[in-house]
């Protein structure tokens, strides 16, 4: 054995139940289930039936797990699939009348596809996607890892209490859905911050205080490992080219640069090794695995990678009514008007050749590392799960082919990260710089001139939550506890990093801005209701109806307790 390999797939969507349908809202969840989660589940089950263990490390965020388990999602997905089936039949009839035999064939392809997905969801998986993945984990074919409760962006959250609650709720939710404790966590946006004296990038909150390193929260909850981008493992700076564009971002980088001191000499690091991470030099540590950048480029890049092959289904061009896709990528520079018709049968050669190419690359990287260092390394390949199927329709089939080919390798062993860590504990303790896997390697996508205002609302809400938690932590008044638990859920939803991402990328800016306003407004209204209750000793009918509506709208994390936000003991430098 010359080395080990694992895909790490990060599955996440923000909370959308009761917050819109189309174009932004529940349709995101239905599309991901029909195009990614169910096809991957079927692919992993097919591998297992062939005697091949996928050994994929699969992240499912707590907020996604809550949605996939919701009755409203299950019923809604059936309705969505019925609509896609009906639209495909309408398209087929339309193309028959137009005399376009090929597009009639593609319409029939979609008809078969969505009928198969519906049958799988109903009859094979009993409308329970999580149970399907849980069964694969219990059989040793997958390792499922957790994430922050609602994908809050750790380096920018305004308090240690906020991060602690995100991690704690994330672990609790995992245990409730999967019946065991998680070994690993996908840090939202692979974003890491070490321990140092920190002050908020928002002028209204200038106070400096000593922050815990992200690894300390993982250690507290017995989460053993996480994944970061290559430049953090190799010790490179993540400030990128965006620092000078925005003063608040520059301020954050400057205070990190002044405070951060690596706790080791200039030791050579390898992306093929894992490392014990401690920014305090204490035992409050967790293990980091680094993203292999060169192999990743082959997969995620639409321009240079496999998904850009002209034979594959084009993501953007759709036929209405119905929204089915009938065109292929054609070429990287082809305009929508120039897209050619999709031929489903033509992609098999591309999938086979590109799977062979990728498996060969993995083999070469690991064998070369072994020959150069004499060590059996691990190549970690993390991707957003939704790349496979949603963005790259043929992706689940490609992934299955890669795993089949690697299964035949004499040099490459496939493991989950938890399995690897058990047999290969890190040899070196390091400190990591601050950064993420986002554009520029730092925080620009989440903190910029378009998103700074969102952090003012988040920091105010976090501060309010901790003060109220401290004040009422010992109360035996069930109404107070209920009100504060509802507020805590709204805070978690407000903290989702998706809102800043959608604003910065313009992909659903209005929707994201509205969601910030909705959850922030609810927190303020709930605080007013609490004040009124404490004054009068009762809730009026309108207040009770409002609380019931919010509970019904955002019915997640049933075991959450507002005391999770009570003040923590502060670190000393």
NORSULUR-V400355 format. One record per helix or strand. SS is the DSSP state (H for helix, E for strand). FROM is the first residue (numbers start at 0). TO is the last residue. If there is no record, write none. Layout:
ss=(SS/SS)
from=(FROM/FROM)
to=(TO/TO)
This chain:
ss=(E/H/E/H/H/H/H/E/E/H/H/E/H/E/E/E/H/E/H/H/H/E/E/H/H/E/E/E/E/H/E/H/E/H/E/E/H/E/H/E/E/H/H/E/H/H/H/H)
from=(2/25/55/61/70/100/128/141/151/153/159/183/187/191/195/207/213/224/229/242/246/274/285/292/305/312/318/323/326/335/340/343/376/384/387/391/394/411/416/428/434/451/477/495/497/508/540/561)
to=(10/48/59/67/97/123/137/146/151/155/177/185/189/191/198/210/219/227/232/244/258/276/290/299/307/312/318/323/327/337/340/372/383/386/387/391/406/413/422/429/434/471/493/495/504/535/552/564)
